[in-house]
């Protein structure tokens, strides 16, 4: 995998995300200050307001110097239509917004759109997701609508993402994970406006908050600029 993945904890496109998102753009090998970085915002998860979510994202990245656009893949039928999602092949960064992880998973899992994204990832694409967009990239995700856990896309193996983690107490979270979450996974508690950027064996923290790494009964806290332990 020559591209990189960005797992963001939420509150995308808001003040305080600028430095993080410039880092995501620079991961493409281009500098938004001098180069044309194509950023495509995909609001599949934003079921209650996809137009606003896409416009907010495009406006945000445009203000950072990106060549920003929207890709309105909102339903499964569109994720199966190469003629519809074809422009994604031209992007340097694909960014999935937050919203409903259930809907996003149902729309893209096993789809032709996902297959195209994986092929582009091999060629250097930066694939980013915030909150729901990050949750679906792990091996498993908590399913808010039905309770419990469900298999996700598995782009990041043996990992589950816990977004908006700034609201959580680490000791309480560790106890809950031991009692009710699948064993054998590493859980990434990612604060809003904060992300893990890199590859599955080389993550660094970007943004203004913290990332808490849970393994078994133990946890470690990492700040912006820190590199997560190899293999966790």
URMO-V612205 format. One record per residue. N is the residue number from 1. RES is the residue in three letters. PHI is phi in whole degrees, 0 to 359 (* if undefined). OMEGA is omega as a letter, one per 40 degrees, with the letter a starting at -180 (NA if undefined). BURIAL is b if it has 16 or more other ideal C-beta (glycine too) atoms within 10 Angstrom, else e. Layout:
# URMO-V612205
N/RES/PHI/OMEGA/BURIAL, N/RES/PHI/OMEGA/BURIAL
This chain:
# URMO-V612205
1/UNK/*/a/e, 2/UNK/269/i/e, 3/UNK/277/i/b, 4/UNK/231/i/b, 5/UNK/242/i/b, 6/UNK/239/i/b, 7/UNK/254/a/b, 8/UNK/251/a/b, 9/UNK/279/i/b, 10/UNK/127/a/b, 11/UNK/59/a/b, 12/UNK/296/i/b, 13/UNK/69/a/b, 14/UNK/256/i/e, 15/UNK/305/a/e, 16/UNK/104/i/e, 17/UNK/267/a/b, 18/UNK/300/a/b, 19/UNK/297/i/e, 20/UNK/300/a/b, 21/UNK/287/i/b, 22/UNK/295/i/b, 23/UNK/297/i/b, 24/UNK/299/i/b, 25/UNK/294/a/b, 26/UNK/293/i/b, 27/UNK/298/i/b, 28/UNK/287/a/b, 29/UNK/94/i/e, 30/UNK/242/i/b, 31/UNK/255/a/e, 32/UNK/298/i/b, 33/UNK/288/a/e, 34/UNK/230/a/e, 35/UNK/245/i/b, 36/UNK/274/i/e, 37/UNK/255/a/b, 38/UNK/275/a/b, 39/UNK/243/a/b, 40/UNK/245/a/b, 41/UNK/265/a/b, 42/UNK/242/a/b, 43/UNK/263/a/b, 44/UNK/306/a/b, 45/UNK/286/a/b, 46/UNK/277/a/b, 47/UNK/294/a/b, 48/UNK/268/a/e, 49/UNK/191/a/e, 50/UNK/297/a/b, 51/UNK/297/i/e, 52/UNK/295/a/e, 53/UNK/299/a/b, 54/UNK/294/i/b, 55/UNK/293/i/b, 56/UNK/300/a/b, 57/UNK/294/a/b, 58/UNK/296/i/b, 59/UNK/295/a/e, 60/UNK/299/a/b, 61/UNK/289/i/b, 62/UNK/297/i/e, 63/UNK/291/i/e, 64/UNK/272/i/b, 65/UNK/100/a/b, 66/UNK/279/i/b, 67/UNK/271/a/b, 68/UNK/264/i/b, 69/UNK/207/a/b, 70/UNK/239/i/b, 71/UNK/233/a/b, 72/UNK/271/i/e, 73/UNK/279/a/b, 74/UNK/250/a/b, 75/UNK/226/a/e, 76/UNK/302/a/b, 77/UNK/299/i/e, 78/UNK/287/i/b, 79/UNK/288/i/b, 80/UNK/256/a/b, 81/UNK/247/a/e, 82/UNK/302/i/e, 83/UNK/294/a/e, 84/UNK/276/a/b, 85/UNK/263/a/b, 86/UNK/308/i/e, 87/UNK/301/i/e, 88/UNK/300/a/b, 89/UNK/294/a/e, 90/UNK/264/a/e, 91/UNK/275/i/b, 92/UNK/274/a/b, 93/UNK/229/i/b, 94/UNK/250/a/b, 95/UNK/235/i/b, 96/UNK/272/a/b, 97/UNK/282/i/b, 98/UNK/280/a/b, 99/UNK/141/a/b, 100/UNK/263/i/b, 101/UNK/295/i/b, 102/UNK/300/a/b, 103/UNK/294/i/b, 104/UNK/299/i/b, 105/UNK/298/a/b, 106/UNK/296/a/e, 107/UNK/285/a/b, 108/UNK/247/a/b, 109/UNK/299/i/e, 110/UNK/71/a/e, 111/UNK/274/i/b, 112/UNK/294/i/e, 113/UNK/298/i/b, 114/UNK/297/i/b, 115/UNK/299/i/e, 116/UNK/293/i/b, 117/UNK/295/i/b, 118/UNK/295/i/e, 119/UNK/295/i/e, 120/UNK/292/i/b, 121/UNK/299/i/b, 122/UNK/296/a/e, 123/UNK/262/i/e, 124/UNK/116/i/e, 125/UNK/301/i/b, 126/UNK/262/a/b, 127/UNK/251/a/b, 128/UNK/242/i/b, 129/UNK/209/i/b, 130/UNK/247/i/b, 131/UNK/53/i/b, 132/UNK/304/i/b, 133/UNK/297/i/b, 134/UNK/276/a/b, 135/UNK/303/a/b, 136/UNK/290/a/b, 137/UNK/280/i/b, 138/UNK/283/i/b, 139/UNK/286/i/b, 140/UNK/225/i/b, 141/UNK/215/i/b, 142/UNK/291/a/b, 143/UNK/255/a/b, 144/UNK/300/a/e, 145/UNK/288/a/e, 146/UNK/237/a/e, 147/UNK/77/i/e, 148/UNK/74/a/e, 149/UNK/231/a/b, 150/UNK/220/i/e, 151/UNK/296/i/e, 152/UNK/256/a/b, 153/UNK/283/i/b, 154/UNK/73/i/e, 155/UNK/291/i/b, 156/UNK/242/a/b, 157/UNK/289/i/e, 158/UNK/60/a/e, 159/UNK/227/i/b, 160/UNK/231/a/b, 161/UNK/257/i/b, 162/UNK/248/a/b, 163/UNK/281/i/b, 164/UNK/49/a/b, 165/UNK/281/i/b, 166/UNK/297/a/b, 167/UNK/272/a/e, 168/UNK/250/i/e, 169/UNK/265/a/e, 170/UNK/297/a/e, 171/UNK/296/i/e, 172/UNK/294/i/e, 173/UNK/296/i/b, 174/UNK/301/i/b, 175/UNK/295/i/e, 176/UNK/297/a/e, 177/UNK/296/i/b, 178/UNK/295/a/e, 179/UNK/276/a/e, 180/UNK/226/a/e, 181/UNK/257/i/b, 182/UNK/301/i/e, 183/UNK/277/i/e, 184/UNK/84/i/e, 185/UNK/255/i/b, 186/UNK/263/a/b, 187/UNK/253/i/b, 188/UNK/255/i/b, 189/UNK/271/a/b, 190/UNK/248/i/b, 191/UNK/293/i/b, 192/UNK/299/i/b, 193/UNK/59/a/b, 194/UNK/219/a/b, 195/UNK/214/i/b, 196/UNK/257/a/b, 197/UNK/238/i/b, 198/UNK/150/i/b, 199/UNK/237/a/e, 200/UNK/304/i/e, 201/UNK/247/a/e, 202/UNK/203/a/e, 203/UNK/256/i/b, 204/UNK/232/a/b, 205/UNK/268/i/b, 206/UNK/234/i/b, 207/UNK/108/a/b, 208/UNK/246/a/b, 209/UNK/254/a/b, 210/UNK/233/i/b, 211/UNK/239/i/b, 212/UNK/253/a/b, 213/UNK/258/a/b, 214/UNK/255/i/b, 215/UNK/223/a/e, 216/UNK/61/i/e, 217/UNK/267/a/e, 218/UNK/256/i/e, 219/UNK/212/i/b, 220/UNK/228/a/e, 221/UNK/247/a/e, 222/UNK/234/a/b, 223/UNK/252/i/e, 224/UNK/305/a/b, 225/UNK/96/i/e, 226/UNK/284/i/e, 227/UNK/256/i/e, 228/UNK/287/a/b, 229/UNK/301/i/e, 230/UNK/301/a/e, 231/UNK/68/a/e, 232/UNK/59/NA/b
